[in-house]
Amino acid sequence: MNDHIVKIVVWGLVSWSITFLVIRRILLPNRSFGFCNRVVSTIHAALAVILASLSVEDWSCPVCPLASQSSPSQMKAIAVSLSYLIYDLICSLFDKQAGLDNTIHHLVSIVGSVAGLTYKRCGSEMAAALWMTEISSPFLHAREILKELGYKDTDLNFAADMSFAVIFSTARMVGGPFLTYVTLRAANPFIIKAMALGLQLVSAFWFYKIARMAMYKLRRRSTFKKAPSYYPNSEKQN
């Protein structure tokens, strides 16, 4: 990993931390730790998708060329995301609400990103993975942000829930297996292949949990809409 990339990671880590502190202490002092961190996470998700999209060399084959030398734009996108992953892992330790699956996801992503930046290969695959993993993140964070803003169990929160479920499922369980397959098949370093498989397994576990959440929300909403409103005749007349 060259000095330029190391500087991007270090400055990125500092920038994400400062952004969180500004939001937490100045802009939104009355909001929770998790709320402020989700605002930062949403900013990162948007930036990551933009950087990953700009790094695509051929939109007719976004993951091409496979197992090739990473371009400067791909290296930059991965480095910026790596800095965020380190920041978010540290934040989750302070928040004390991170689950084991989330911690594993962070560690797998960090190790994979470091390996890709060190080998300076697999840029196309890693940029595509970055795009797929972050495209649903704004809707994930919107779900929790809306709850804290008082919009729990509203149509807006339901729309965020369903949007997240559909986008996550499409990206992680349609695009994800394909990307994992081509990454494993190509002449990539073993650690890259192992991290790609690990990330897909975590995504599959999350898909199971998200599918259960979506089914619960749909059943609950259907039951609520079908429930008849009962008013005694005397109350109707009054």
Disulfide bonds with the S-S distance in Angstrom:
Cys61-Cys64 1.84
